[in-house]
């Protein structure tokens, strides 16, 4: 999720909460990383932190529960371990969901967690956590944000391509890329406004840029 300095912070925070913590982050469409550009970072983190405090964690059948448990104890422990990894890698744990988990006596619970100042190349950035842990990456400019987002999308796309049971070859490689492009829009959320020249930015245009780069790399090889 990419948030630019002119975004509506309240709307962006609401979207991040829903996208990151719905189904306790255990869905393919979950947002695990927010790339915040420039001055929007501080107010966005504050807004997300405030909203996390209002999320009621509890059994799915209990009245008022807004976020339930994770699927297994092993998965809960794996997701929670990324909060320790974040500290080891130099990030800041703004909200530690393990505190919410301690209030639940039965079930594999982990509260909504927020990690700030996450850097590319660290474990929270590189891995699909698949749980209620949202990472904030801070960048200073739109080009830097685009580069960061490209890295995330390429990693996601290559991971998907390698899983496809399709014979290798130039034409099949392009088939994989086309399939990846068609699914990206459902896996990513794009929050932005018009560009400086007045033209709207869109995810499809961005995907085409990434596809062009991938195609050139495959052709060269």
Beta strands, then each sheet from edge to edge (+ up, - down):
strand 1: 2-3
strand 2: 33-37
strand 3: 92-95
strand 4: 113-116
strand 5: 133-139
sheet 1: 1+ 2+ 5+ 4+ 3-
end
